[in-house]
Amino acid sequence: MTERELATVLAALRERQRRLIQQDRVSREEALKYQEPDLDEIATNGDKFDALSIEEIDELCERLNAHGSEPPSERAVEYRVSWKIDLDADSPEQAARAALRIQRDPTSIATVFEVTPRAGGKTVTVDLGEGPDGEASG
């Protein structure tokens, strides 16, 4: 996580804290311990850098949700990762919801992906299913 990203996460946590105080979810005594934070000051680390844009915040949220706090390395390559499944359903939405349930199921054996570099190149099939030694294969 970059310093700019961390500053934004800290500002968001302070905003959450402020909202809890406003919703009386903490005692008045507890609330008095905290001063109203200047979120812009926090998000820019005292104007050390520009605050993240809306798009950068969205990308950070997606990355944290998917991968934790580690940003891609400088050498990272952008890939398109595809997972395919054939399903019977009454509508496209129903099929998508069924696929999502299968994909999110931790016991699912749907662990084979097609991975292609976005800049072009050979598509590789990667199977992340457990191998004989319990390790992910690929």
N, CA, C and O of each residue as an XYZ file, in Angstrom:
552
protein
N       0.857     -1.161      0.000
C       0.000      0.000      0.000
C       0.910      1.232      0.000
O       1.854      1.322      0.785
N       0.608      2.171     -0.890
C       1.426      3.380     -0.959
C       1.066      4.318      0.191
O       0.051      4.137      0.863
N       1.907      5.314      0.402
C       1.655      6.295      1.456
C       0.353      7.067      1.188
O      -0.410      7.347      2.112
N       0.111      7.406     -0.083
C      -1.134      8.106     -0.450
C      -2.347      7.232     -0.153
O      -3.356      7.719      0.358
N      -2.253      5.951     -0.471
C      -3.367      5.041     -0.223
C      -3.622      4.881      1.273
O      -4.770      4.891      1.718
N      -2.551      4.735      2.043
C      -2.688      4.604      3.487
C      -3.362      5.838      4.086
O      -4.222      5.715      4.958
N      -2.974      7.022      3.622
C      -3.581      8.257      4.124
C      -5.081      8.261      3.856
O      -5.857      8.716      4.697
N      -5.497      7.762      2.701
C      -6.921      7.709      2.372
C      -7.643      6.709      3.259
O      -8.756      6.979      3.710
N      -7.033      5.566      3.515
C      -7.641      4.577      4.408
C      -7.801      5.168      5.810
O      -8.838      4.975      6.444
N      -6.799      5.876      6.295
C      -6.881      6.502      7.620
C      -7.996      7.541      7.666
O      -8.740      7.614      8.645
N      -8.115      8.352      6.602
C      -9.190      9.344      6.550
C     -10.556      8.660      6.566
O     -11.480      9.133      7.229
N     -10.685      7.560      5.846
C     -11.956      6.826      5.815
C     -12.294      6.261      7.192
O     -13.451      6.292      7.611
N     -11.294      5.749      7.889
C     -11.539      5.228      9.230
C     -11.955      6.344     10.188
O     -12.826      6.138     11.033
N     -11.351      7.507     10.067
C     -11.749      8.647     10.903
C     -13.179      9.080     10.578
O     -13.935      9.452     11.476
N     -13.545      9.034      9.316
C     -14.927      9.371      8.931
C     -15.898      8.359      9.523
O     -16.963      8.736     10.011
N     -15.550      7.112      9.487
C     -16.392      6.070     10.101
C     -16.535      6.327     11.600
O     -17.625      6.215     12.161
N     -15.440      6.667     12.224
C     -15.461      6.986     13.649
C     -16.397      8.169     13.916
O     -17.190      8.135     14.857
N     -16.303      9.217     13.087
C     -17.152     10.396     13.235
C     -18.627     10.029     13.114
O     -19.460     10.512     13.881
N     -18.940      9.181     12.157
C     -20.339      8.770     11.961
C     -20.868      7.973     13.147
O     -22.022      8.136     13.542
N     -20.032      7.118     13.711
C     -20.463      6.362     14.893
C     -20.765      7.302     16.054
O     -21.729      7.103     16.794
N     -19.932      8.324     16.202
C     -20.168      9.310     17.258
C     -21.478     10.040     16.993
O     -22.269     10.243     17.915
N     -21.718     10.441     15.740
C     -22.953     11.156     15.391
C     -24.187     10.287     15.600
O     -25.257     10.800     15.929
N     -24.050      9.006     15.416
C     -25.190      8.096     15.562
C     -25.375      7.657     17.011
O     -26.167      6.760     17.299
N     -24.639      8.294     17.921
C     -24.726      7.958     19.341
C     -24.432      6.488     19.610
O     -25.010      5.887     20.515
N     -23.537      5.918     18.826
C     -23.167      4.526     19.049
C     -22.032      4.414     20.049
O     -21.614      3.315     20.415
N     -21.537      5.564     20.486
C     -20.565      5.596     21.572
C     -21.072      6.612     22.584
O     -21.858      7.494     22.240
N     -20.636      6.496     23.802
C     -21.096      7.413     24.846
C     -20.552      8.817     24.598
O     -19.545      8.994     23.913
N     -21.228      9.803     25.162
C     -20.768     11.197     25.053
C     -19.361     11.334     25.643
O     -18.515     12.049     25.107
N     -19.134     10.646     26.738
C     -17.823     10.668     27.386
C     -16.744     10.161     26.425
O     -15.672     10.753     26.299
N     -17.053      9.061     25.759
C     -16.127      8.486     24.781
C     -15.933      9.446     23.604
O     -14.812      9.622     23.127
N     -17.017     10.064     23.138
C     -16.962     10.970     21.991
C     -16.089     12.183     22.278
O     -15.409     12.674     21.377
N     -16.092     12.675     23.501
C     -15.310     13.853     23.849
C     -13.807     13.603     23.756
O     -13.029     14.554     23.692
N     -13.396     12.355     23.748
C     -11.969     12.024     23.626
C     -11.429     12.346     22.239
O     -10.224     12.513     22.056
N     -12.329     12.430     21.265
C     -11.914     12.586     19.875
C     -12.277     13.968     19.357
O     -13.405     14.430     19.526
N     -11.309     14.623     18.723
C     -11.588     15.893     18.063
C     -12.078     15.603     16.655
O     -11.751     14.570     16.071
N     -12.862     16.519     16.119
C     -13.336     16.374     14.735
C     -12.118     16.376     13.807
O     -11.394     17.370     13.760
N     -11.875     15.297     13.073
C     -10.678     15.244     12.223
C     -10.854     16.059     10.946
O     -11.963     16.176     10.423
N      -9.771     16.613     10.456
C      -9.767     17.267      9.149
C      -9.389     16.185      8.140
O      -8.216     15.853      7.976
N     -10.393     15.650      7.475
C     -10.169     14.499      6.599
C      -9.244     14.828      5.427
O      -8.450     13.984      5.013
N      -9.340     16.043      4.890
C      -8.436     16.420      3.798
C      -6.984     16.460      4.283
O      -6.066     16.067      3.564
N      -6.795     16.938      5.504
C      -5.454     16.979      6.097
C      -4.899     15.559      6.233
O      -3.726     15.314      5.954
N      -5.748     14.635      6.660
C      -5.324     13.245      6.827
C      -5.060     12.608      5.460
O      -4.038     11.951      5.261
N      -5.988     12.807      4.525
C      -5.894     12.156      3.208
C      -4.703     12.651      2.390
O      -4.233     11.948      1.495
N      -4.208     13.863      2.688
C      -3.050     14.398      1.961
C      -1.780     14.360      2.802
O      -0.727     14.836      2.377
N      -1.891     13.783      4.014
C      -0.777     13.744      4.958
C      -0.176     15.141      5.124
O       1.030     15.349      4.987
N      -1.071     16.088      5.426
C      -0.624     17.467      5.637
C      -0.148     18.124      4.364
O       0.853     18.840      4.373
N      -0.852     17.893      3.261
C      -0.516     18.448      1.937
C       0.802     17.926      1.384
O       1.414     18.555      0.520
N       1.234     16.780      1.881
C       2.459     16.160      1.365
C       2.255     15.668     -0.063
O       3.192     15.640     -0.860
N       1.015     15.281     -0.378
C       0.681     14.817     -1.716
C      -0.796     15.075     -1.969
O      -1.536     15.417     -1.047
N      -1.230     14.913     -3.227
C      -2.639     15.085     -3.580
C      -3.439     13.911     -3.049
O      -2.963     12.777     -3.008
N      -4.671     14.209     -2.642
C      -5.568     13.138     -2.220
C      -5.885     12.239     -3.414
O      -5.815     12.678     -4.562
N      -6.234     10.981     -3.140
C      -6.612     10.064     -4.212
C      -7.862     10.566     -4.909
O      -8.744     11.147     -4.276
N      -7.938     10.342     -6.206
C      -9.137     10.681     -6.978
C     -10.223      9.643     -6.704
O      -9.963      8.607     -6.092
N     -11.428      9.927     -7.158
C     -12.536      8.975     -7.005
C     -12.167      7.642     -7.651
O     -12.423      6.580     -7.082
N     -11.568      7.698     -8.832
C     -11.185      6.473     -9.533
C     -10.104      5.715     -8.765
O     -10.151      4.489     -8.675
N      -9.132      6.440     -8.212
C      -8.067      5.788     -7.445
C      -8.616      5.151     -6.170
O      -8.167      4.080     -5.762
N      -9.586      5.812     -5.544
C     -10.217      5.237     -4.348
C     -10.949      3.956     -4.712
O     -10.874      2.965     -3.985
N     -11.659      3.974     -5.842
C     -12.375      2.783     -6.278
C     -11.402      1.638     -6.559
O     -11.647      0.501     -6.156
N     -10.301      1.935     -7.248
C      -9.293      0.911     -7.532
C      -8.691      0.355     -6.250
O      -8.466     -0.851     -6.141
N      -8.429      1.227     -5.278
C      -7.882      0.776     -3.996
C      -8.874     -0.131     -3.289
O      -8.493     -1.176     -2.760
N     -10.148      0.259     -3.273
C     -11.171     -0.581     -2.644
C     -11.225     -1.954     -3.302
O     -11.284     -2.971     -2.613
N     -11.204     -1.987     -4.629
C     -11.231     -3.262     -5.356
C     -10.008     -4.103     -5.009
O     -10.123     -5.306     -4.774
N      -8.836     -3.467     -4.978
C      -7.610     -4.207     -4.687
C      -7.621     -4.748     -3.260
O      -7.264     -5.903     -3.028
N      -8.030     -3.916     -2.310
C      -8.087     -4.384     -0.922
C      -9.074     -5.516     -0.771
O      -8.830     -6.472     -0.035
N     -10.186     -5.409     -1.465
C     -11.210     -6.440     -1.397
C     -10.719     -7.752     -2.007
O     -11.038     -8.832     -1.512
N      -9.948     -7.649     -3.073
C      -9.509     -8.854     -3.789
C      -8.168     -9.398     -3.304
O      -7.973    -10.613     -3.263
N      -7.245     -8.516     -2.938
C      -5.871     -8.974     -2.724
C      -5.230     -8.523     -1.426
O      -4.083     -8.894     -1.179
N      -5.871     -7.773     -0.609
C      -5.225     -7.209      0.566
C      -4.515     -5.924      0.207
O      -4.888     -5.263     -0.762
N      -3.512     -5.562      0.960
C      -2.905     -4.240      0.816
C      -1.717     -4.182     -0.140
O      -1.182     -3.098     -0.371
N      -1.293     -5.298     -0.696
C      -0.106     -5.296     -1.541
C      -0.407     -4.790     -2.948
O      -1.215     -5.387     -3.661
N       0.242     -3.681     -3.359
C       0.050     -3.215     -4.743
C       0.828     -4.102     -5.706
O       1.749     -4.805     -5.289
N       0.470     -4.079     -6.989
C       1.253     -4.854     -7.965
C       2.684     -4.316     -8.013
O       2.918     -3.135     -7.754
N       3.628     -5.180     -8.343
C       5.020     -4.740     -8.447
C       5.192     -3.871     -9.690
O       4.310     -3.802    -10.545
N       6.335     -3.218     -9.769
C       6.645     -2.362    -10.928
C       6.635     -3.171    -12.228
O       6.338     -2.629    -13.293
N       6.956     -4.452    -12.145
C       7.026     -5.309    -13.333
C       5.706     -5.995    -13.632
O       5.620     -6.796    -14.563
N       4.686     -5.693    -12.861
C       3.407     -6.392    -13.018
C       2.869     -6.225    -14.434
O       2.985     -5.162    -15.044
N       2.288     -7.290    -14.931
C       1.673     -7.316    -16.256
C       0.168     -7.393    -16.051
O      -0.305     -8.125    -15.182
N      -0.583     -6.645    -16.840
C      -2.037     -6.710    -16.742
C      -2.524     -7.929    -17.528
O      -2.174     -8.117    -18.694
N      -3.336     -8.750    -16.864
C      -3.860     -9.975    -17.466
C      -5.391     -9.929    -17.507
O      -6.035     -9.287    -16.676
N      -5.939    -10.612    -18.473
C      -7.367    -10.894    -18.472
C      -7.513    -12.336    -18.007
O      -6.955    -13.253    -18.611
N      -8.266    -12.529    -16.933
C      -8.460    -13.855    -16.352
C      -9.911    -14.242    -16.575
O     -10.823    -13.513    -16.185
N     -10.122    -15.385    -17.201
C     -11.477    -15.842    -17.521
C     -11.757    -17.178    -16.854
O     -10.891    -18.048    -16.756
N     -12.971    -17.308    -16.410
C     -13.466    -18.562    -15.845
C     -14.756    -18.858    -16.577
O     -15.630    -17.995    -16.654
N     -14.894    -20.033    -17.105
C     -16.074    -20.378    -17.899
C     -16.799    -21.558    -17.271
O     -16.194    -22.461    -16.692
N     -18.118    -21.515    -17.409
C     -18.937    -22.613    -16.909
C     -20.196    -22.673    -17.762
O     -20.714    -21.636    -18.177
N     -20.686    -23.862    -18.022
C     -21.947    -24.053    -18.727
C     -23.031    -24.340    -17.694
O     -22.889    -25.242    -16.869
N     -24.120    -23.562    -17.747
C     -25.204    -23.707    -16.780
C     -26.557    -23.649    -17.476
O     -26.706    -22.980    -18.498
N     -27.528    -24.339    -16.932
C     -28.913    -24.204    -17.371
C     -29.592    -23.215    -16.437
O     -29.457    -23.320    -15.218
N     -30.324    -22.251    -17.000
C     -31.008    -21.249    -16.189
C     -32.168    -20.666    -16.986
O     -32.249    -20.830    -18.203
N     -33.065    -19.983    -16.277
C     -34.225    -19.362    -16.921
C     -33.913    -17.994    -17.507
O     -34.681    -17.480    -18.320
N     -32.791    -17.395    -17.102
C     -32.436    -16.064    -17.618
C     -30.925    -15.879    -17.502
O     -30.262    -16.598    -16.754
N     -30.384    -14.910    -18.247
C     -28.952    -14.625    -18.123
C     -28.573    -14.230    -16.689
O     -27.520    -14.634    -16.196
N     -29.424    -13.446    -16.019
C     -29.124    -13.034    -14.651
C     -29.095    -14.236    -13.711
O     -28.222    -14.334    -12.848
N     -30.046    -15.145    -13.879
C     -30.080    -16.344    -13.043
C     -28.824    -17.183    -13.276
O     -28.265    -17.736    -12.328
N     -28.379    -17.282    -14.524
C     -27.158    -18.030    -14.831
C     -25.942    -17.365    -14.186
O     -25.079    -18.046    -13.631
N     -25.878    -16.030    -14.259
C     -24.757    -15.310    -13.663
C     -24.747    -15.483    -12.146
O     -23.687    -15.667    -11.548
N     -25.921    -15.424    -11.524
C     -25.990    -15.599    -10.070
C     -25.565    -17.017     -9.659
O     -24.884    -17.198     -8.650
N     -25.969    -18.006    -10.440
C     -25.579    -19.386    -10.142
C     -24.062    -19.546    -10.278
O     -23.422    -20.193     -9.449
N     -23.494    -18.951    -11.328
C     -22.039    -19.033    -11.524
C     -21.305    -18.345    -10.381
O     -20.286    -18.845     -9.904
N     -21.816    -17.206     -9.943
C     -21.186    -16.487     -8.844
C     -21.221    -17.304     -7.557
O     -20.240    -17.335     -6.814
N     -22.345    -17.965     -7.290
C     -22.434    -18.825     -6.101
C     -21.384    -19.930     -6.154
O     -20.712    -20.212     -5.162
N     -21.256    -20.543     -7.312
C     -20.275    -21.626     -7.481
C     -18.861    -21.086     -7.296
O     -18.036    -21.704     -6.623
N     -18.587    -19.931     -7.896
C     -17.250    -19.356     -7.835
C     -16.870    -18.963     -6.403
O     -15.709    -19.091     -6.014
N     -17.827    -18.494     -5.631
C     -17.548    -18.050     -4.256
C     -17.563    -19.183     -3.227
O     -17.147    -18.989     -2.085
N     -18.027    -20.327     -3.618
C     -18.099    -21.471     -2.704
C     -16.682    -21.968     -2.418
O     -15.994    -22.410     -3.339
N     -16.228    -21.905     -1.158
C     -14.855    -22.319     -0.854
C     -14.585    -23.796     -1.133
O     -13.427    -24.197     -1.245
N     -15.627    -24.605     -1.247
C     -15.426    -26.030     -1.538
C     -15.542    -26.329     -3.027
O     -15.455    -27.483     -3.444
N     -15.737    -25.289     -3.821
C     -15.910    -25.472     -5.263
C     -14.646    -26.034     -5.907
O     -13.526    -25.718     -5.507
N     -14.858    -26.869     -6.907
C     -13.721    -27.393     -7.672
C     -13.563    -26.616     -8.979
O     -12.814    -27.024     -9.866
N     -14.279    -25.486     -9.089
C     -14.174    -24.623    -10.267
C     -12.940    -23.744    -10.109
O     -13.042    -22.570     -9.753
N     -11.784    -24.320    -10.374
C     -10.512    -23.643    -10.097
C      -9.619    -23.521    -11.329
O      -8.417    -23.291    -11.201
N     -10.196    -23.674    -12.519
C      -9.413    -23.596    -13.750
C      -9.715    -22.265    -14.443
O     -10.875    -21.920    -14.669
N      -8.658    -21.528    -14.774
C      -8.797    -20.210    -15.375
C      -7.977    -20.122    -16.651
O      -6.946    -20.779    -16.791
N      -8.452    -19.297    -17.585
C      -7.673    -18.956    -18.769
C      -7.097    -17.572    -18.537
O      -7.836    -16.636    -18.231
N      -5.769    -17.430    -18.680
C      -5.084    -16.177    -18.375
C      -4.340    -15.701    -19.617
O      -3.524    -16.426    -20.186
N      -4.641    -14.456    -20.032
C      -4.046    -13.892    -21.236
C      -3.468    -12.515    -20.923
O      -4.159    -11.685    -20.333
N      -2.216    -12.251    -21.304
C      -1.687    -10.890    -21.129
C      -2.524     -9.905    -21.937
O      -2.823    -10.169    -23.102
N      -2.912     -8.766    -21.340
C      -3.762     -7.786    -22.031
C      -3.047     -7.177    -23.238
O      -3.696     -6.781    -24.206
N      -1.718     -7.101    -23.187
C      -0.970     -6.531    -24.305
C      -0.838     -7.514    -25.458
O      -0.236     -7.198    -26.484
N      -1.395     -8.693    -25.292
C      -1.296     -9.719    -26.324
C      -0.329    -10.801    -25.901
O       0.588    -10.569    -25.113
N      -0.543    -11.949    -26.421
C       0.319    -13.067    -26.075
C      -0.503    -14.332    -25.930
O      -1.712    -14.346    -26.161
N       0.174    -15.374    -25.547
C      -0.421    -16.701    -25.457
C      -1.324    -16.828    -24.230
O      -0.957    -16.415    -23.129
N      -2.508    -17.405    -24.437
C      -3.402    -17.712    -23.336
C      -2.922    -18.987    -22.662
O      -2.618    -19.979    -23.324
N      -2.858    -18.948    -21.341
C      -2.403    -20.084    -20.553
C      -3.559    -20.556    -19.680
O      -4.270    -19.737    -19.098
N      -3.750    -21.853    -19.585
C      -4.747    -22.420    -18.683
C      -4.059    -22.713    -17.358
O      -3.051    -23.419    -17.310
N      -4.621    -22.158    -16.273
C      -4.046    -22.333    -14.941
C      -5.072    -23.053    -14.079
O      -6.209    -22.601    -13.940
N      -4.661    -24.174    -13.503
C      -5.526    -24.944    -12.607
C      -5.030    -24.735    -11.184
O      -3.939    -25.180    -10.830
N      -5.833    -24.057    -10.369
C      -5.458    -23.773     -8.990
C      -6.003    -24.801     -8.013
O      -5.960    -24.600     -6.799
N      -6.519    -25.907     -8.548
C      -6.997    -26.980     -7.686
C      -5.848    -27.578     -6.912
O      -4.691    -27.470     -7.317
N      -6.162    -28.199     -5.812
C      -5.107    -28.798     -5.006
C      -4.497    -29.995     -5.708
O      -5.192    -30.864     -6.235
N      -3.184    -30.008     -5.695
C      -2.450    -31.137     -6.244
C      -2.334    -32.249     -5.234
O      -2.919    -32.150     -4.155
N      -1.599    -33.311     -5.538
C      -1.492    -34.448     -4.640
C      -0.840    -34.117     -3.300
O      -1.097    -34.791     -2.303
N       0.022    -33.061     -3.270
C       0.694    -32.716     -2.027
C      -0.039    -31.627     -1.245
O       0.491    -31.105     -0.264
N      -1.268    -31.280     -1.680
C      -2.048    -30.249     -0.993
C      -1.739    -28.841     -1.427
O      -2.392    -27.894     -0.988
N      -0.741    -28.687     -2.293
C      -0.380    -27.362     -2.790
C      -1.192    -27.053     -4.027
O      -1.611    -27.955     -4.752
N      -1.415    -25.744     -4.266
C      -2.098    -25.327     -5.486
C      -1.200    -25.675     -6.652
O       0.014    -25.479     -6.601
N      -1.814    -26.196     -7.710
C      -1.032    -26.523     -8.894
C      -1.188    -25.410     -9.902
O      -2.113    -24.606     -9.793
N      -0.318    -25.344    -10.868
C      -0.471    -24.278    -11.856
C       0.570    -24.323    -12.817
O       0.603    -23.496    -13.729
